[in-house]
Amino acid sequence: MLNKVPMTLQGAEKLKAELKRRKTEDRSRIVEAISVARDHGDLSENAEYHAAKEQQSFNEGRIQEIETALANAEIIDTSRIRSTKVVFGAQVRVVDEKTDTESVYRIVGEDEADLEQGMISITSPMARGMIGKEEGDTIEVRAPGGVHRYEILSIRF
């Protein structure tokens, strides 16, 4: 039996919407593309057919990934969390002590992580360093470029 993996309520809703789209819209579009490509004759040299079958394989694989992620998820409504410490779901503003650069990160589940959106996985070195800390605390994060020190400026939910 697998351990449950934390996921925000928003992350679960986003995955459910993607799952619904892939099962309804994408599946029917791909089946139609396969049908049209079949009508073009010899399948062994039919690039459209092979491309559509590849799309179908990718789509079905992604559907399985999403279903597994949702089945293994412990969905957490972060709007109900009240804490002065960094915990799952927190939005944390930090400053790099070396460069004086401020960043904001939200700690989310692995399937929700998107660094461009400032959403980092709870299993990332940055998130692991922040968990349990409070405003004003300093953390050290080991990265490929060396150790970085950050001060936690604020924690929000």
ABEGO torsion letter per residue (X at the ends): XBBBBBBBAAAAAAAAAAAAAAAAAAAAAAAAAAAAAAAAEBAAABAAAAAAAAAAAAAAAAAAAAAAAAAABBBBBAAABBBABBBBGBBBBBBBAAAGBBBBBBBBBAAABBAAAGBBBAABAAAAAABGBBBGBBBBBBBAAEBBBBBBABBBX
